[in-house]
């Protein structure tokens, strides 16, 4: 077939037609040039881009992870700015057919990116963002827009005019585009920085969600007005508006129930069937085609479908696993190559760069002010307000694609597009480094006094934060709450935190359960947990006050929510309930809590020895608790909490004070020994009750301690120990060799070891 290319005009648009020669080549051996066929050329372009991108990531690895920077640089390097200056290269890699293929795959890539990121957004968070986030979101929408327009006027009329070749109308449009921001970009960066469930991260995400809602509403209103102005036929404009509303209604009331049906048909813990995934892809393409048909950008349909997708697995986060690998590995190179092809740095002069950056700088400062002013008014710390201001200035792939859409619709020129992409790339890299360093620096500061049980006045109410990760831990938590509640006096304050792991790229949540669970609604797992605590509170209204929270966060930063609640509620001790079989990420949670918590921390290993107080009368119960006192601040804290437990009518407390062969404390630090002696004397003087037994046990070396624990351990329901002790103590020497969980300390670790074969529950305390 003769290879003839035809060009003609139709409807004011230039069309280019080429004969179809097939997607694949027969090979060089058959005398064909593979680069003249779509598939070999596409694979070569993807391969070359991947090599450049991976090489740049390797070179920049010592400075951190900059995925957006390396992707953009690789795309620009392959475009007309660097390698593209070679005409032979451009005619081989970027001839007419290859450009259309790349741009088609670029559109498909962004279509999937819009969907798989938006379908993870829980729109219910908007109800929980609070007044400050609503105000921040509104100001983020208004202030950058207004400041950007004033800056464009000032630069165009007062500072010698805008960049060369850029008319004022386009310069004003650039200011509008730059004032927008995207929740998904910031979410991805905060996830990589492990800042999703920090206070600055949560405030930034919530504020940007409000901003995005306002932006989409403004965008839809603008489209509706434009249709009425541009179309001479008003009936057709009204018809298109109706079709737009029908598209949204169809997605909500037809497509969403279909996806719900697929979710319900998928067994819990299983992934979606391939046929279901195909149906979702068809729905995605239908939504995008419908959006284009009614005058909206194609990605608008993907965003609406993503928001309508049920958020529970296997949908929502499960779709990211199914589609994400193909999108990020295969389609993403096409996306970035298409971006780089449209950037030519040789078009810019220093004067143009200064004009563009002046406008961009004003808009970014406006975003920071929009966040800082209301945050400071609501008493947010200054460093935190500044940090949130930097976070909302992060830019990424969404911003670049919006620039590309404006280029496609001729709203901006290639010169403006290149300036915006380069500025976003450099700005995002610098801001991410600033955010990371600023958060690391400020989070190390500790401006508050740590709270402990030991220093809590006897007549003051104890404030306990209990956290757990599964429903089975609720009963042992309630057992500890029952033992901790006072018989008389101020009521015990308990803050119960249900810890849930964040699935893939879902939204981090901190939910404060303040409403009663309706008896007419089938309770979820969270509702069942909350109901159990509320029922306990109702039966002990005079002695216990309970507040329930659910924290959904990544494993590595799950402790942030616990520490934030402990700080806000001024708790005296945090108790983390664990199972006997402890996973590695739970040990990481233990270490993070012990290192960062603003109050004392207790790790509770439940082995089922504590009775269920709901079914056994208190008068018929005897709970045997043993406190092993070796010395040091952790042991003093443990003894203070044990003393609180001893006030319960069912508790019988045994205190074993370990001393050396001379009958004195084994500690070498005289200051700590004096503190220990004072605490022991006060304890023996004020607690001469029948249910408290104090013994001094002489221990010479670790073998004697093991014999004591092996002999006495199973006589008790709960054993309490301190976590940290003075180094190189003779009676603890060699115990680290028994280690199953070092986070419990030497003594606590021995108590749960398989070699000792004890069944007693363990509570290890750190002050």
C-alpha positions as CSV (number, residue, x, y, z in Angstrom):
1,X,0.0,0.0,0.0
2,X,1.4,3.4,-0.9
3,X,2.1,5.5,2.1
4,X,0.2,8.7,1.4
5,X,-0.6,11.4,4.0
6,X,-3.6,13.7,3.5
7,X,-4.3,17.0,5.3
8,X,-7.6,18.9,5.1
9,X,-9.7,21.4,7.0
10,X,-13.1,20.5,8.5
11,X,-15.0,22.6,11.0
12,X,-12.1,25.0,11.5
13,X,-9.8,22.1,12.6
14,X,-6.9,20.7,10.6
15,X,-7.2,16.9,10.1
16,X,-4.3,14.6,9.2
17,X,-5.1,11.2,7.7
18,X,-2.6,8.4,7.2
19,X,-3.1,4.9,5.8
20,X,-3.2,2.1,8.4
21,X,0.0,0.0,8.1
22,X,-0.6,-2.2,11.2
23,X,0.6,-1.9,14.8
24,X,3.4,-4.5,14.7
25,X,6.3,-4.9,12.4
26,X,7.4,-8.1,10.6
27,X,11.0,-7.2,11.6
28,X,14.2,-5.9,10.2
29,X,14.9,-9.2,8.5
30,X,11.8,-8.7,6.3
31,X,13.1,-5.3,5.2
32,X,10.8,-3.2,7.4
33,X,11.8,-0.4,9.7
34,X,10.2,-1.2,13.1
35,X,10.1,2.5,14.1
36,X,7.5,3.1,11.4
37,X,5.0,1.0,13.3
38,X,3.1,2.0,16.4
39,X,3.9,-0.8,18.9
40,X,7.7,-1.1,18.4
41,X,8.1,2.7,18.6
42,X,6.0,3.0,21.7
43,X,8.0,0.2,23.5
44,X,11.3,1.9,22.5
45,X,10.1,5.3,23.8
46,X,8.9,3.7,27.1
47,X,12.3,1.9,27.5
48,X,14.4,5.0,26.8
49,X,12.3,7.1,29.2
50,X,12.5,4.4,31.9
51,X,16.3,4.2,31.6
52,X,16.7,8.0,31.9
53,X,14.2,8.2,34.8
54,X,15.9,5.4,36.8
55,X,19.3,6.9,36.2
56,X,18.2,10.3,37.5
57,X,16.6,8.7,40.5
58,X,19.9,6.8,41.2
59,X,21.9,10.0,41.0
60,X,19.5,12.0,43.2
61,X,19.1,9.2,45.7
62,X,21.5,10.6,48.4
63,X,19.3,13.8,48.5
64,X,15.9,12.0,48.9
65,X,13.1,10.7,46.8
66,X,12.0,13.1,44.1
67,X,9.8,11.1,41.7
68,X,8.1,14.1,40.2
69,X,11.4,15.9,39.6
70,X,13.1,12.9,37.9
71,X,10.0,12.2,35.8
72,X,9.8,15.7,34.5
73,X,13.5,16.0,33.9
74,X,13.6,12.8,31.9
75,X,10.6,14.0,29.8
76,X,12.3,17.4,29.1
77,X,15.6,15.7,28.4
78,X,14.0,13.6,25.7
79,X,12.1,16.6,24.2
80,X,13.2,19.5,22.0
81,X,15.1,21.2,24.9
82,X,18.0,18.7,24.9
83,X,18.2,15.6,22.7
84,X,15.4,17.0,20.5
85,X,17.8,19.5,19.1
86,X,19.0,16.7,16.8
87,X,16.6,16.8,13.8
88,X,17.4,13.2,13.0
89,X,16.3,12.1,16.4
90,X,13.1,14.2,16.3
91,X,12.1,12.8,12.9
92,X,12.7,9.3,14.1
93,X,11.1,9.5,17.5
94,X,8.5,12.2,17.2
95,X,7.1,12.1,13.7
96,X,3.4,12.8,13.3
97,X,2.0,9.3,13.9
98,X,4.2,8.8,17.0
99,X,3.0,12.1,18.6
100,X,-0.6,11.1,18.2
101,X,0.0,7.7,19.8
102,X,1.9,9.2,22.7
103,X,-0.8,11.9,23.3
104,X,-3.5,9.2,23.2
105,X,-1.7,7.1,25.8
106,X,-1.1,10.3,27.8
107,X,-4.8,11.0,28.0
108,X,-5.6,7.4,29.0
109,X,-2.9,7.5,31.7
110,X,-4.3,10.7,33.2
111,X,-7.8,9.2,33.0
112,X,-6.8,6.2,35.1
113,X,-4.7,8.4,37.5
114,X,-7.8,10.6,38.1
115,X,-9.9,7.6,38.8
116,X,-7.6,5.5,41.0
117,X,-6.6,8.5,43.2
118,X,-10.1,10.0,43.5
119,X,-11.8,6.7,44.3
120,X,-9.7,6.6,47.5
121,X,-11.0,9.9,48.8
122,X,-13.5,9.6,51.5
123,X,-15.9,12.5,50.9
124,X,-17.3,12.0,54.4
125,X,-14.2,13.6,55.8
126,X,-15.6,17.0,54.6
127,X,-18.2,16.7,57.4
128,X,-15.4,16.2,60.0
129,X,-12.8,18.8,58.9
130,X,-14.0,21.4,61.4
131,X,-14.5,25.1,61.2
132,X,-10.8,26.0,60.7
133,X,-10.5,23.7,57.6
134,X,-13.6,25.2,56.1
135,X,-12.3,28.7,56.5
136,X,-8.9,27.7,55.2
137,X,-10.5,26.1,52.1
138,X,-12.6,29.1,51.3
139,X,-9.6,31.5,51.7
140,X,-7.4,29.2,49.6
141,X,-10.0,29.5,46.9
142,X,-10.4,33.3,47.1
143,X,-7.1,35.0,48.1
144,X,-4.7,33.4,45.5
145,X,-7.3,34.1,42.8
146,X,-7.6,37.8,43.7
147,X,-3.9,38.3,44.4
148,X,-3.0,36.6,41.1
149,X,-5.2,38.9,39.1
150,X,-3.8,42.0,40.8
151,X,-0.3,40.7,40.2
152,X,-1.0,40.1,36.5
153,X,-2.3,43.6,36.1
154,X,0.7,45.1,37.9
155,X,3.2,43.2,35.9
156,X,1.5,43.8,32.6
157,X,0.9,47.6,33.1
158,X,3.5,48.8,35.6
159,X,6.6,46.6,35.3
160,X,7.3,46.9,31.6
161,X,4.8,44.4,30.4
162,X,4.5,40.6,30.6
163,X,6.7,38.0,29.0
164,X,7.5,38.5,25.3
165,X,4.8,37.2,23.1
166,X,2.3,36.6,25.9
167,X,-0.9,38.8,25.6
168,X,-2.4,40.2,28.8
169,X,-5.5,37.9,28.5
170,X,-3.3,34.8,28.5
171,X,-1.2,36.2,31.4
172,X,-4.4,36.6,33.5
173,X,-5.5,33.1,32.6
174,X,-2.1,31.8,33.8
175,X,-2.7,33.4,37.2
176,X,-6.1,31.7,37.4
177,X,-4.6,28.3,36.6
178,X,-1.7,28.8,39.1
179,X,-4.1,29.6,41.9
180,X,-5.7,26.1,41.7
181,X,-4.3,23.2,43.8
182,X,-5.1,19.5,44.0
183,X,-5.7,17.3,47.0
184,X,-4.4,14.2,45.4
185,X,-0.9,15.7,44.8
186,X,-0.4,16.7,48.4
187,X,-1.8,13.4,49.6
188,X,0.8,11.5,47.6
189,X,3.7,13.6,49.0
190,X,2.5,13.5,52.6
191,X,2.2,9.7,52.3
192,X,5.8,9.4,51.1
193,X,7.0,11.7,53.9
194,X,4.9,9.7,56.5
195,X,3.1,12.9,57.5
196,X,-0.5,11.8,56.6
197,X,-1.9,11.6,60.1
198,X,0.2,14.5,61.7
199,X,-1.6,17.6,62.7
200,X,-0.2,19.8,59.9
201,X,-0.8,17.0,57.3
202,X,-4.4,16.5,58.4
203,X,-5.2,20.2,58.4
204,X,-3.7,20.7,54.9
205,X,-5.6,17.7,53.5
206,X,-8.9,18.8,55.0
207,X,-8.4,22.4,53.8
208,X,-7.5,21.4,50.3
209,X,-10.6,19.1,50.1
210,X,-12.8,22.1,50.8
211,X,-10.9,24.1,48.2
212,X,-11.3,21.4,45.6
213,X,-15.0,21.2,46.2
214,X,-15.3,24.9,45.6
215,X,-13.1,24.8,42.6
216,X,-15.1,22.0,40.9
217,X,-18.4,24.0,41.6
218,X,-16.8,27.1,40.1
219,X,-15.6,25.1,37.1
220,X,-19.1,23.6,36.5
221,X,-20.7,27.1,36.8
222,X,-18.1,28.5,34.4
223,X,-18.8,25.7,31.9
224,X,-22.6,26.4,32.1
225,X,-22.2,30.1,31.6
226,X,-19.8,29.5,28.7
227,X,-22.2,27.2,26.9
228,X,-25.0,29.8,27.2
229,X,-22.7,32.6,25.8
230,X,-20.9,30.7,23.1
231,X,-23.7,28.7,21.6
232,X,-26.1,30.8,19.5
233,X,-28.8,28.1,20.0
234,X,-30.0,28.5,23.5
235,X,-32.1,25.4,23.4
236,X,-28.9,23.4,22.5
237,X,-27.1,25.0,25.5
238,X,-29.9,24.1,27.8
239,X,-30.0,20.6,26.4
240,X,-26.2,20.1,27.1
241,X,-26.7,21.4,30.6
242,X,-29.4,18.8,31.2
243,X,-27.1,16.1,29.8
244,X,-24.4,17.2,32.2
245,X,-26.7,16.7,35.1
246,X,-27.9,13.4,33.7
247,X,-24.3,12.2,33.6
248,X,-23.8,13.0,37.2
249,X,-27.1,11.4,38.2
250,X,-26.4,8.3,36.1
251,X,-23.0,7.8,37.8
252,X,-24.5,8.2,41.3
253,X,-27.7,6.2,40.8
254,X,-26.7,3.6,38.2
255,X,-23.0,3.1,38.1
256,X,-22.5,3.3,41.9
257,X,-25.1,0.6,42.6
258,X,-23.5,-1.6,40.0
259,X,-20.1,-1.3,41.9
260,X,-21.9,-1.9,45.2
261,X,-23.3,-5.1,43.8
262,X,-19.9,-6.2,42.7
263,X,-18.5,-5.4,46.1
264,X,-21.2,-7.4,47.9
265,X,-20.6,-10.3,45.6
266,X,-16.9,-10.4,46.4
267,X,-16.1,-12.4,49.6
268,X,-14.3,-10.5,52.4
269,X,-10.5,-10.6,52.0
270,X,-10.7,-11.5,48.3
271,X,-9.7,-9.2,45.4
272,X,-12.0,-8.2,42.6
273,X,-12.7,-10.7,39.7
274,X,-11.1,-9.9,36.4
275,X,-14.6,-9.6,34.9
276,X,-15.6,-7.0,37.5
277,X,-12.5,-5.0,36.9
278,X,-13.3,-5.0,33.2
279,X,-16.8,-3.7,33.9
280,X,-15.4,-0.9,36.0
281,X,-13.0,0.1,33.2
282,X,-16.0,0.2,30.8
283,X,-17.9,2.4,33.2
284,X,-14.9,4.7,33.4
285,X,-14.6,5.0,29.6
286,X,-18.4,5.6,29.3
287,X,-18.2,8.4,32.0
288,X,-15.3,10.1,30.2
289,X,-16.9,9.8,26.8
290,X,-20.1,11.2,28.1
291,X,-18.2,14.1,29.7
292,X,-16.6,15.0,26.4
293,X,-19.9,14.7,24.6
294,X,-21.6,17.3,26.8
295,X,-18.8,19.8,26.6
296,X,-16.8,18.8,29.7
297,X,-13.1,17.7,29.9
298,X,-12.9,13.9,29.7
299,X,-11.2,13.6,33.1
300,X,-14.3,15.2,34.8
301,X,-16.2,12.0,34.3
302,X,-13.4,10.0,35.9
303,X,-13.3,12.3,38.9
304,X,-17.1,12.0,39.5
305,X,-17.0,8.2,39.1
306,X,-14.1,8.0,41.5
307,X,-16.0,10.0,44.1
308,X,-19.0,7.8,43.6
309,X,-17.0,4.5,44.0
310,X,-17.6,2.8,47.3
311,X,-14.6,3.2,49.5
312,X,-14.6,-0.1,51.3
313,X,-12.3,-2.9,50.0
314,X,-12.1,-4.5,47.5
315,X,-13.2,-1.3,45.8
316,X,-11.5,2.0,46.5
317,X,-8.1,1.0,47.7
318,X,-8.2,-2.4,46.0
319,X,-8.5,-0.8,42.6
320,X,-5.1,0.9,43.1
321,X,-3.5,-2.6,43.5
322,X,-5.2,-3.9,40.4
323,X,-4.7,-1.0,38.0
324,X,-1.8,1.0,39.6
325,X,1.1,-1.2,38.4
326,X,0.0,-0.9,34.7
327,X,-0.7,2.8,35.0
328,X,2.6,3.8,36.7
329,X,4.9,1.4,34.8
330,X,3.5,1.5,31.3
331,X,1.2,4.5,30.8
332,X,3.2,7.0,33.0
333,X,6.2,7.1,30.6
334,X,3.9,8.0,27.7
335,X,2.4,10.7,29.9
336,X,5.7,12.3,30.7
337,X,7.1,12.0,27.2
338,X,4.0,13.8,25.9
339,X,4.7,16.6,28.5
340,X,8.4,16.9,27.6
341,X,7.7,17.0,23.9
342,X,5.8,20.3,24.3
343,X,8.6,22.1,26.3
344,X,11.4,24.0,24.6
345,X,13.6,25.9,27.0
346,X,15.3,27.8,24.2
347,X,12.2,30.0,23.9
348,X,12.9,31.8,27.2
349,X,14.9,34.8,28.1
350,X,15.9,35.9,31.6
351,X,13.3,38.7,31.4
352,X,10.6,36.2,30.6
353,X,11.6,33.9,33.5
354,X,11.6,36.8,36.0
355,X,8.1,37.9,34.8
356,X,6.7,34.4,35.1
357,X,8.3,33.7,38.5
358,X,7.1,37.0,39.9
359,X,3.5,36.1,39.1
360,X,4.0,32.5,40.4
361,X,5.7,33.8,43.6
362,X,2.8,36.2,44.4
363,X,0.2,33.4,44.1
364,X,2.3,31.0,46.3
365,X,2.7,33.7,49.0
366,X,-1.1,34.3,48.8
367,X,-1.7,30.6,49.5
368,X,0.5,30.7,52.6
369,X,-1.3,33.8,53.8
370,X,-4.7,32.2,53.2
371,X,-3.6,29.4,55.5
372,X,-1.6,31.3,58.1
373,X,-4.1,34.1,59.0
374,X,-7.0,31.9,60.1
375,X,-4.7,29.3,61.7
376,X,-3.0,31.8,63.9
377,X,-6.5,33.3,64.8
378,X,-7.5,29.8,66.0
379,X,-4.3,29.5,68.1
380,X,-2.5,27.0,65.8
381,X,1.2,27.2,66.6
382,X,3.1,29.5,64.3
383,X,5.5,26.8,63.0
384,X,2.6,24.6,62.3
385,X,0.7,27.3,60.3
386,X,3.9,28.0,58.3
387,X,4.3,24.3,57.6
388,X,0.7,23.9,56.4
389,X,1.3,26.9,54.1
390,X,4.3,25.2,52.5
391,X,2.4,21.9,52.1
392,X,-0.5,23.5,50.1
393,X,2.1,24.9,47.7
394,X,3.3,21.5,46.6
395,X,2.6,20.8,42.9
396,X,2.6,17.6,40.9
397,X,1.2,15.6,38.0
398,X,-2.3,16.9,38.4
399,X,-1.1,20.5,38.0
400,X,1.0,19.6,34.9
401,X,-2.0,17.9,33.3
402,X,-4.2,20.9,33.9
403,X,-1.5,23.0,32.2
404,X,-1.6,20.5,29.3
405,X,-5.3,20.7,29.0
406,X,-5.1,24.5,28.8
407,X,-2.4,24.1,26.1
408,X,-4.6,21.7,24.1
409,X,-7.6,24.1,24.3
410,X,-5.2,27.0,23.2
411,X,-5.8,28.9,26.5
412,X,-2.0,29.2,26.9
413,X,0.9,29.0,24.5
414,X,3.8,26.5,24.4
415,X,6.0,29.1,26.0
416,X,3.7,29.6,29.0
417,X,3.2,25.8,29.3
418,X,7.0,25.3,29.5
419,X,7.4,28.1,32.1
420,X,4.6,26.7,34.3
421,X,5.9,23.1,34.1
422,X,9.5,24.1,34.9
423,X,8.4,26.3,37.8
424,X,6.2,23.6,39.2
425,X,9.0,21.1,39.0
426,X,11.6,23.3,40.8
427,X,9.1,24.7,43.3
428,X,7.7,21.3,44.3
429,X,11.3,19.9,44.9
430,X,12.3,22.9,47.0
431,X,9.0,22.9,49.0
432,X,9.2,19.2,49.7
433,X,12.7,19.5,51.1
434,X,11.6,22.5,53.3
435,X,8.5,20.6,54.6
436,X,10.5,17.5,55.5
437,X,13.3,19.5,57.3
438,X,10.9,21.9,59.0
439,X,8.7,19.0,60.3
440,X,11.7,17.0,61.5
441,X,13.2,20.0,63.3
442,X,10.0,21.2,65.0
443,X,8.7,17.8,66.0
444,X,11.9,17.2,68.0
445,X,11.0,20.1,70.3
446,X,9.2,19.2,73.5
447,X,7.6,22.3,75.0
448,X,5.4,20.5,77.5
449,X,5.9,18.8,80.7
450,X,5.5,15.0,80.7
451,X,2.7,13.6,82.8
452,X,3.0,10.5,84.9
453,X,0.9,8.4,87.3
454,X,3.5,8.9,90.1
455,X,3.1,12.6,90.0
456,X,-0.7,12.6,89.7
457,X,-2.2,13.6,93.0
458,X,-4.0,10.8,94.8
459,X,-7.2,12.8,95.0
460,X,-7.0,13.8,91.3
461,X,-8.8,11.7,88.7
462,X,-6.5,9.4,86.7
463,X,-6.6,10.0,83.0
464,X,-5.8,6.8,80.9
465,X,-5.6,6.4,77.2
466,X,-6.1,2.8,76.0
467,X,-5.3,1.8,72.4
468,X,-5.8,-1.5,70.7
469,X,-5.9,-2.9,67.2
470,X,-8.7,-5.5,67.1
471,X,-12.1,-6.2,68.5
472,X,-10.8,-9.1,70.6
473,X,-8.8,-6.7,72.7
474,X,-11.8,-4.8,74.0
475,X,-12.6,-7.2,76.8
476,X,-9.0,-7.1,78.4
477,X,-9.1,-3.3,78.0
478,X,-12.3,-3.1,79.9
479,X,-10.9,-5.4,82.5
480,X,-8.0,-2.9,83.1
481,X,-10.4,0.0,83.1
482,X,-12.5,-1.9,85.8
483,X,-9.4,-2.5,87.9
484,X,-8.3,1.1,87.5
485,X,-11.5,2.8,88.5
486,X,-11.7,4.3,92.0
487,X,-14.2,3.1,94.5
488,X,-15.0,6.7,95.6
489,X,-13.8,10.2,94.6
490,X,-13.2,11.7,91.2
491,X,-14.2,9.5,88.2
492,X,-11.6,7.8,86.1
493,X,-11.2,9.4,82.6
494,X,-10.6,6.9,79.8
495,X,-9.9,7.6,76.2
496,X,-10.3,4.4,74.1
497,X,-8.5,4.5,70.7
498,X,-9.3,1.9,68.1
499,X,-6.2,1.6,65.8
500,X,-6.9,0.6,62.2
501,X,-4.2,0.3,59.5
502,X,-4.5,2.6,56.5
503,X,-5.1,0.5,53.4
504,X,-2.7,1.5,50.6
505,X,-3.5,5.2,49.7
506,X,-6.7,5.7,51.6
507,X,-7.4,8.8,53.6
508,X,-6.1,8.9,57.2
509,X,-8.8,9.6,59.7
510,X,-9.1,10.4,63.3
511,X,-12.8,9.9,64.3
512,X,-14.2,11.1,67.6
513,X,-17.3,9.0,68.3
514,X,-19.7,11.3,70.2
515,X,-23.1,10.0,69.2
516,X,-25.0,6.9,70.4
517,X,-25.2,4.0,68.0
518,X,-28.8,3.7,66.7
519,X,-30.4,0.3,67.6
520,X,-32.1,0.2,64.2
521,X,-28.9,0.2,62.2
522,X,-26.7,-3.0,61.7
523,X,-23.6,-2.0,63.7
524,X,-20.2,-2.1,61.9
525,X,-17.0,-3.3,63.6
526,X,-16.3,0.2,64.8
527,X,-19.9,0.6,66.1
528,X,-19.6,-2.7,68.1
529,X,-16.4,-1.5,69.8
530,X,-17.9,1.9,70.7
531,X,-21.1,0.3,72.0
532,X,-19.1,-2.0,74.3
533,X,-17.4,1.0,75.9
534,X,-20.6,3.1,76.1
535,X,-22.4,0.1,77.9
536,X,-19.5,-0.1,80.4
537,X,-19.8,3.6,81.1
538,X,-23.5,3.4,81.7
539,X,-23.1,0.7,84.3
540,X,-20.4,2.7,86.1
541,X,-21.6,6.3,85.5
542,X,-20.3,7.6,88.9
543,X,-16.8,6.3,88.6
544,X,-15.9,6.2,84.9
545,X,-16.0,8.6,82.0
546,X,-15.2,7.2,78.5
547,X,-14.5,8.8,75.1
548,X,-14.0,6.7,72.0
549,X,-11.8,7.4,69.0
550,X,-10.9,5.5,65.8
551,X,-7.5,6.3,64.3
552,X,-6.9,5.1,60.7
553,X,-3.3,5.6,59.8
554,X,-0.2,4.0,58.2
555,X,1.7,1.6,60.3
556,X,4.8,3.7,60.5
557,X,3.0,6.8,61.8
558,X,0.1,5.3,63.7
559,X,1.7,6.5,67.0
560,X,1.2,10.1,65.9
561,X,-2.5,10.0,66.5
562,X,-2.1,8.3,69.9
563,X,0.5,10.9,71.0
564,X,-1.7,13.8,69.7
565,X,-4.8,12.6,71.7
566,X,-2.6,12.0,74.8
567,X,-1.2,15.5,74.5
568,X,-4.6,17.1,73.9
569,X,-6.4,15.2,76.7
570,X,-3.5,15.5,79.1
571,X,-3.5,11.8,79.9
572,X,-1.3,10.4,82.6
573,X,-0.6,7.0,81.0
574,X,-1.1,5.3,77.6
575,X,-1.8,1.6,77.7
576,X,-1.3,-0.3,74.4
577,X,-3.0,-3.8,74.4
578,X,-1.2,-6.5,72.4
579,X,-1.8,-10.2,71.7
580,X,0.7,-12.9,72.8
581,X,1.8,-13.3,69.2
582,X,3.3,-9.9,68.3
583,X,3.9,-8.9,64.7
584,X,7.0,-6.8,63.6
585,X,4.9,-3.7,62.8
586,X,3.3,-3.8,66.3
587,X,6.8,-3.8,67.8
588,X,7.5,-0.7,65.7
589,X,4.4,0.9,67.2
590,X,5.6,0.0,70.7
591,X,9.0,1.6,70.1
592,X,7.5,4.8,68.6
593,X,5.1,5.2,71.5
594,X,7.8,4.7,74.1
595,X,10.0,7.2,72.4
596,X,7.5,9.9,71.5
597,X,4.6,9.8,73.9
598,X,4.1,12.9,76.2
599,X,3.1,10.7,79.2
600,X,3.9,7.3,80.7
601,X,3.4,4.2,78.5
602,X,2.4,0.7,79.5
603,X,2.5,-2.3,77.2
604,X,-0.2,-4.9,78.1
605,X,0.3,-8.5,76.9
606,X,-3.0,-10.2,77.5
607,X,-3.0,-14.0,78.1
608,X,-6.6,-14.4,79.2
609,X,-5.9,-14.6,82.9
610,X,-8.1,-11.6,83.9
611,X,-11.8,-12.5,84.4
612,X,-14.7,-11.0,82.6
613,X,-16.2,-8.7,85.1
614,X,-19.5,-8.5,83.3
615,X,-20.5,-12.0,84.3
616,X,-18.9,-12.5,87.7
617,X,-19.9,-10.5,90.8
618,X,-17.0,-8.4,92.2
619,X,-17.4,-9.8,95.7
620,X,-16.7,-13.4,94.5
621,X,-13.5,-12.4,92.6
622,X,-9.9,-12.2,93.7
623,X,-7.4,-10.8,91.2
624,X,-3.8,-11.5,92.2
625,X,-1.4,-8.9,90.9
626,X,2.3,-9.0,91.4
627,X,4.6,-5.9,91.1
628,X,8.3,-6.6,90.7
629,X,10.3,-3.6,91.9
630,X,13.9,-3.5,91.0
631,X,14.5,0.3,91.0
632,X,14.6,3.3,88.8
633,X,12.0,5.7,87.4
634,X,10.0,3.1,85.4
635,X,9.7,0.8,88.5
636,X,8.5,3.8,90.6
637,X,5.9,4.6,87.9
638,X,4.8,0.9,87.8
639,X,4.5,0.9,91.6
640,X,2.4,4.1,91.6
641,X,0.0,2.5,89.1
642,X,-0.1,-0.8,91.0
643,X,-1.1,1.2,94.1
644,X,-4.0,2.7,92.2
645,X,-5.1,-0.9,91.2
646,X,-4.9,-2.0,94.8
647,X,-7.8,0.2,95.7
648,X,-10.1,-2.1,93.8
649,X,-12.0,-4.4,96.2
650,X,-11.2,-7.5,94.2
651,X,-7.4,-6.9,93.9
652,X,-4.8,-8.5,96.1
653,X,-1.4,-6.9,95.4
654,X,2.0,-8.5,96.0
655,X,5.0,-6.3,95.8
656,X,8.4,-8.1,95.4
657,X,11.3,-5.7,95.9
658,X,14.5,-7.2,94.5
659,X,17.6,-6.6,96.6
660,X,21.1,-8.0,96.5
661,X,22.7,-10.4,99.0
662,X,23.3,-7.5,101.4
663,X,19.7,-6.5,101.5
664,X,20.2,-3.2,99.6
665,X,19.2,-1.9,96.2
666,X,21.4,-3.3,93.4
667,X,21.5,0.1,91.7
668,X,24.8,1.9,91.6
669,X,23.3,5.4,91.0
670,X,23.0,6.9,94.5
671,X,20.4,9.5,93.3
672,X,18.1,6.8,92.0
673,X,18.6,4.7,95.1
674,X,17.5,7.6,97.3
675,X,14.4,8.2,95.1
676,X,13.6,4.5,95.3
677,X,14.0,4.4,99.1
678,X,11.8,7.4,99.6
679,X,9.0,5.9,97.4
680,X,9.3,2.5,99.1
681,X,9.0,4.1,102.6
682,X,6.0,6.1,101.6
683,X,4.4,3.0,100.0
684,X,4.9,0.9,103.1
685,X,3.7,3.6,105.4
686,X,0.5,4.5,103.5
687,X,-0.5,1.0,102.3
688,X,-0.6,-1.3,105.3
689,X,-3.8,-2.9,104.0
690,X,-4.8,-6.5,104.1
691,X,-4.9,-6.8,100.4
692,X,-1.3,-5.5,99.9
693,X,1.7,-7.8,100.7
694,X,5.2,-6.4,100.6
695,X,8.2,-8.7,100.3
696,X,11.9,-8.2,99.9
697,X,13.5,-11.0,97.8
698,X,17.3,-11.4,97.7
699,X,18.6,-12.0,94.2
700,X,22.3,-12.5,93.5
701,X,22.3,-13.2,89.8
702,X,19.9,-13.8,86.8
703,X,19.4,-17.5,87.6
704,X,17.9,-16.6,90.9
705,X,15.5,-14.2,89.3
706,X,14.4,-16.8,86.7
707,X,13.8,-19.3,89.5
708,X,11.6,-16.8,91.3
709,X,9.6,-16.0,88.2
710,X,9.2,-19.7,87.3
711,X,8.1,-20.5,90.9
712,X,5.8,-17.6,91.5
713,X,4.7,-16.5,88.0
714,X,1.6,-18.7,87.5
715,X,0.2,-17.8,91.0
716,X,-0.7,-14.4,89.7
717,X,-3.2,-13.1,87.1
718,X,-1.1,-10.1,86.2
719,X,2.5,-9.2,86.7
720,X,3.7,-5.6,86.5
721,X,7.3,-4.6,85.7
722,X,9.3,-1.6,84.7
723,X,10.7,-1.5,81.2
724,X,14.1,0.3,81.6
725,X,16.7,-0.5,84.3
726,X,20.2,0.5,85.0
727,X,22.7,-1.1,82.6
728,X,25.0,-4.0,83.6
729,X,23.1,-5.1,86.7
730,X,24.3,-8.4,87.9
731,X,20.9,-9.9,88.5
732,X,19.8,-9.0,84.9
733,X,23.0,-10.2,83.2
734,X,22.4,-12.6,80.3
735,X,18.6,-12.1,80.2
736,X,18.8,-10.4,76.8
737,X,19.7,-13.9,75.4
738,X,16.1,-15.0,76.2
739,X,14.8,-12.0,74.1
740,X,11.4,-12.4,72.4
741,X,10.4,-8.7,72.6
742,X,13.0,-6.2,73.8
743,X,10.4,-3.5,74.0
744,X,9.1,-4.9,77.3
745,X,12.5,-4.6,78.9
746,X,14.6,-7.5,80.3
747,X,12.1,-8.7,83.0
748,X,9.0,-8.3,80.9
749,X,10.7,-10.0,78.0
750,X,11.5,-13.0,80.2
751,X,7.9,-13.2,81.5
752,X,6.5,-13.8,78.0
753,X,9.4,-16.0,76.8
754,X,8.5,-19.5,75.7
755,X,11.3,-21.0,77.8
756,X,9.6,-19.9,81.1
757,X,6.2,-21.3,79.9
758,X,4.2,-18.9,82.1
759,X,0.6,-18.0,81.3
760,X,0.4,-14.8,83.4
761,X,-0.6,-11.5,81.7
762,X,2.1,-8.8,81.7
763,X,2.0,-5.0,82.1
764,X,5.3,-3.3,81.4
765,X,5.5,0.4,82.3
766,X,7.8,3.2,81.2
767,X,7.7,6.6,82.9
